[in-house]
């Protein structure tokens, strides 16, 4: 059953409004605070999330919102319809004036993500997907790459803020891929990593500790672009599991093998 068109319109409206807020703060005074030793939050994060929560509350009073920066909406855990937002994915980049960040908005219905919107305000790229309807970049259909081997693949990954606690595993897997792939990149934005897989810029992406608001929208965009998303163990993808591998599908099994082998060596 097709989604209410107002859902996509709301996701896009929220992402474009987020971009206006982000641009107002970017390379000005981001007003950085620390949530952890290296985990940052800026005034833009907080303002974007407040804006989107207000938009949803005004337009869909029965919908819940799960976000990175604020307390969950009342009943969010059990809500039938829930929006999942990362107001600034790539906050560390944003705080340092690096122009690689985005907003990420997903809509979950009955426990399944049905809509994903990611907007990169600096590149002016809007990635969208509705389940069963394909993935689009600025309105044009897009699809994953046809690269069939890891040695020809450009991969991406990210390190979680707890890297000092789990660094041994993350570095081991990173090193293993360096020996197998053409190259590995770290953009600093999980949502953009996923969208770049969907747009055939990257052939695969993995991360071993990640939050649902980082990947909920992007993972659906990859799937709707014809890609494959699983857990790092090869099991079914769950945005709340905290780990994933996304690829064009052709290099997926090899990526899983590299991760498994690196873990066995620890």
N, C-alpha and C positions, 0 to 999 in steps of 0.2 A: 504494500500500500504506500503510495507516494506521501512524503512528508508535507505538512502544511507549508506552503511557500513562505509564510511569515517567519518560519524558523531560520531558513537560510538568510533571508533579508535581515533578521535580527543579528545573526552571527557576523555578517558582513558589516552591518552598521556599527556593531560594537568594535570590530577590528579597525575600521577606518577612524572611529572616534578615538580609539587607543593610540593610533598613529599620530593624531594631532597632539595628544598629551605628550607622547614620547618625544616628538620633535621639539616641543616647547622646552623640555628639560635637557635634551641631548647637547652635550658639550657646553652647557651653561653651568648650572649648579644642581647636580642630581640629588643633593642632600642624602648622602649615603649613610646608612647605619648597618651594624653587623647583627646577624641572627646567630652566627657561630664564628669560629675562628677565621674562616675565609668565605662564609656564606653571607652575601650582601642583600640589602633591600634598599630601594631608593624611593624618593617621593613619587616618581612616576609609577612605580609598581603599585603603590597604595592608591593613587588617584585613579589609575585605570581600573583597578578592581572595584573601587567604590562606584565608579561610573557604570560599569557593566552590571553590578548587582542592582543598582537603581533601575537601569533599563529593563532588566528581566522582571523585577518586582512590579514595575508599572505596567508592563505588557502582558506578563504571564504570572499572575499572583500565586498560582498553585505550583509553579516550578521552583525547584531548589537550585542552589549554586554551590559548587565545590571549587574553591580557589586556593591559591598558594599563600596569600598574605593575610586573609581575614578568617574569622571563625565561620564554620559551615552554617548555611541556612538552617533554621529549625527543621528537624526531620530530614535533613539532606541524605543521610545514610540510607533511609528507607523510601525516599521519594521515587515515584514512578518515572518522572521526567526531571532530569538534572543536567544543568550546564556545568562544564568543567573548564576553568580558565587559568591560563598562565599569563598574567598581565604584561610581563616583560620576560620573555624567554631569551636568556643571554644577558642577564643582569650585570654580570662581571664585565662583559664587553661594554655594555651601555655605560656603566659607571666610569670606565676608563676612556671613554670617547671612541671606542672601536665600533665601526658601523656595521656590526653583524648581530642583529637581534630582531625580535618579532613579537607579536601577540599570538596566542594560540587559544582557540575556542572550540570546544566539542559539545555536542548534545547527545546525552545518553537517555535512552528510553527503555524501560523494563530491563535494565542491566546491560544493554548493548549500545555501543556508540553508533549513531545513525548519521551524524553530520560532523564535518570537520572544516574549520576555517583557520588559516594561518596567513598573516599579513606581514610582509617585510617592508617597513615604511621607507627605508633608504633606497632599496631597489625598486620600490613600487610594484611588488609582486604579490598578487593575491592567489593563494592556493586554496581550492575548495573541493569538497567531495560530499556526496550523499550516497548512502549505501545502495548499491545496485544501479547507480546512475553514472559511474565513472568519475574521474578526477579531472580538474581543470586548473589551468594557470592563466589568470586574467581572462577567463571565459573560454579559452581554447583547450580542447582535449589534450591530455598528455599521457605518456606511458613510460614504463621503466625501460632500461637499456636491454640490449641483446648480448652483452658481454657474457661469454660462457666459461671463462677461466679466471681464477684468482690472480694469476700473474699479469693479466691484462686489466685487472680491476682497480678502480680508485675507490677506496673505502673511507669510512668516517667512524669516529668514536667520540666518547666524552668521558671525563673523569668526574666522579661525584665529589661533593664538598668533603666527604669523609675519606678522601683518598689517603690521608695520612694513616688511617686505621686499616684500610684494605688495599693499600698501594701495591703490595707484593703480587696479588692476583692480577690487578689491573695492568700493571707494568708487564707482567709475564705474558698476558694475552696480547697486549699491544706489541710487544717484541716479536711474538710468534707471527702476527700478521705482517709485520714489517718484512719478515723473511719469505712471505708467501705472495703478497699482493704487489701490484705496481707501485702503490703509494698509499699512505694513510693520512687523513686530515683530521684536525680537531677544530671545528668552527666555533664551539662554545655555545651552541644552541641546538638542543635535541630536536626541536620542532623543525628547524631548517634542515638539519641533517636528513630527517625523514622526507621532507618535501623535495630535497635534492635527489634522493633515491627515486622518488616518484617521477621526477622530471628528467631522469636518466643522466644526471650530472655525476652522481655517485652510483656505484653498482651495489654497494652494501653498507650497512651501518650496524654497529652493535654497542650496547652499553649494559653494564652489569649491576648498576644501582641507579634507579631513575624513578621519578614520581609520576603519577597518572596525569597530572596537568601538563607535564612536559611532552607526553607522547600520545595522548588520547586522540587528538585531532590528526596529527601527522601519520600515525599508524593506519588510520582509515584511509587517508589520502594515498598511502603506498598501496594498500590492498585494492583500492578502486582504480589505481593506475596499472594494475596487473601484477603487482609484486606480491611477495610472501612475507609474513610477519609471524614469528614464533617466539617462545622463550629462548634463552641462551642454552637451555637443556634440550631444545627441540620440541618441547611440549606446546600445547595450545597457548596462543598469546592471550595475556590478561593484563590490561593497563595497570592493575593494582598489584601485580606480582613483583614489580620493581626491576625487571630485566627483560631485554628483548634483542632479537636479531631481525633486521629488515633487509630485504634484498630484491633483486630482479627475479629471484626464483631459481635462476640457472646456477648461481654460485652459492646457493644457500647451504646445501649439504656440506660443501667443502668448508664454509665458514664455521659451521657447527663442529666439524671435525677438528679444526684448528683450536677452537675454544676448549673442547674436551681434552685434547692432547696437552695443551698448556696447563690445564688444571691438574692433570695426572702428574705432571712434572713437579708440582709444588711440594 
